Amino acid sequence: MAENPRFFAVAHLLRPRGNKGELAAELLTDFPDRLTKLRQVFLSDARNSAPPQPVTIKNCWLSQNHRGQVVFHFENVDSINDAEKLRGLDVLLPIEQRVTLPLGHYFVSDLVGCSVFELPPAPAALSSPACSLGAAPALLGVVAGVEFPGEDFTGTPLLAVETRDGELLIPLAEDICTSIDVAARRIEVVLPEGLRELDQPE
């Protein structure tokens, strides 16, 4: 039996939009314009193991009212009730259709699930092999998602890292995320002073 083709997520269906079967979706790609040119995608429910199902796109456009969202209108989805059945599904493409990224850019799906290790801010002035264990990277948590600039904040995308103390938002910047190895599922970070306190509830 041939191996099932691999897929990657480009959007997540949020809710019906309009009364003709359209659906608003959260973008999960840095190349949203390509979605408006597609004629077929695959839909999948992350809550079960059913294989992704192909669906034809009647129309697709980027939302003018909500940054970071796209609107899909699928074939045979012609009412709010039809659209409601698709709420919460992921929109996928075959892995072969992935865009080749320039150096230093990463797919969200490659970052999610990576282990994040914290490095000390700087090596000790008087370090020796005997005391080098203190400078070893410490497991901080696992990447649960990536938050992009939009209505809530501007600037650098943020890694949402699940730690023992809750969620920690880490800017996806070179001086903070000093090493990203998606093949090894490992990210090393040097946290600026005060970053943890910013995420603490008041």
N, C-alpha and C positions, 0 to 999 in steps of 0.2 A: 504494500500500500504506500502511495506517495505521501511524503510528509506534508502536513497542512501548511499552507503559505503563512508567513508571518505578517503581522500588520502593525501599524502605529497610529496613534490617535491624533486627529487634527482638530477636533471640536467635541464638545459635550452638550447634548441637547438639554435645554433648560425648561422651556415651557412653550405652549402654543402662543402664537403671535398673529393676531388677526382672526378672521372667521372662515378662511378658505383652506385651512390645513397647514399654514406656515408655522415654522418653529424657530424660536430664538435659540442660539447656541453660543456657548463660551468658546472663544478661540483658544486652541492649544498649539498654535503654529506661529512662527515668525513670518510666514509667507501667506498671509490671508488672501491676497489677490488671486492666487492660483485656484482657490476653492470656487471662485465665481466662474471658472472656465471648465470645471469638471462636469461630466455627464453621469458618472457612476461613483458611488462610495459604498462602504459596507457599514452596517450597524451592528453593534454588539452591546450586550448587557454584562457589565463587570460583575454582577451579582450571581451569575451562573456560568456554566462552562459550555453553553451552546456555541457552535461555530458562528462567526460573523456572517450576516446575510446581506447579499448585494441589493442595492436599491438605486433606482434611476432618479436623477435630479431634474425637476422641471425648471427650477429657477433658484438662484442663490445670489445674495448680495450682502455687502457689508452694512451693518447697522449705522445709520447716521445719528441716532439718538443715544446709543450706548457704545462707548469705546470698548474694544475688546470682544465685541459680539458680532455674529454673522447670522443671517436668516436663511433657512433652507425651506424649499417647497418641493417635497418628494412626489413622485408619481403615485397615484392611487391613494393619496392622503389629501382629502378634499374638505375636511370639516374639523372643527375644534375637537370633536370626539376622536377622530382618526389621529390627530396630532397628539392628543393626550396619551394615547397608548405608547407613544415613542418617547415620552418624557423620561429623562435620566439615562438614555442610551448614549454610547460613545460613537462618534463618526470616525471611521477608520479608512486607511488606504494601505494597499500592499507595500511591504517594506522596500520593494524594488522601485517605488515611486518617490522615495525620499530625495529631498534636495541635498546636493553636496554642499556642506557648510564650509566657510572659510575657517582658517586656523583661529582658535580661541572662541569659537561659537559652538553651542551645544544644543541638542534636542532636549526638550523638557522630559520626555520619556526616558532619556538616558540618565538624567540627573536624579529623577525620582527613584528612591530605593538605595541610593549611594550612602555608604557610611561616611560620616563626617568626623574627622579627627582634629583636635585642637593642638596647635603647636604653641610653645612659649613665645612671648613677644620678641625676645632676642636671646641669643646664647649668653650664658653667664660669662662675666669678664674673666673669671679664674675657674675655668672648667677643666676637668680631667676625666679620663676614661672611667675612673673609679666612681665618679659621681654623675656620670652622663645619663643614668636612668631617670633622673629627675626631669630631664629635658625630652623624654620620649613622648611621642604623640599620644594624647588621651582620647578615647572614643567619646564624642560629644553626643551623637545621636544619628538619626537617619533622615534623609530628605523625604518629606511627605508631599511637597509640591513647590511650585515656583509662582510668585506673585509679580505681575508686571505693572509698570507705571500706568496710571489711568486716572479715574476720578478720585480715587482714595489717596494716591500719592504720586509724586513725580520723581524722576531720577533713575537710579539703577534698579534692575530687577532684584527681588529678594528670594533667597532660599528659605522655605519654611521647614525648619528642622525639628523633628520630634525628639525631645530630650527627656530625661527622668523628671525634670522640673517643669515640663510643659513645652509649648511651642516657642522656638527661638527663631527670629527673623534675621538672616545674615545677608548683607549686600553681596551680590554676585559681582564683585570687583577684584581686579588682579592683585591689589595690595592686601586684600583680605583672604580671598580664595587663592592661595599661593600655588596649589597643585590640584588639578582635576584630571583623574584617570578613570574615564568611563568604562574602559575594558576591565579594570580591576575593581570597579564600583567603589571608588575611594576618592574623597575630597579632603584636602588638608587646609585648615584655615588658621589665621592669626587674628584673634578678635580684638578690635580696638577697645581701649579702656572705656567702661561705661555702657558698652553695647547691651550686656545682659540686663542692666537696670532699665533700659528703654522699653523692654518687653514685659517688665513686671507690672501687674495691675496696681493702680493707685489705691 
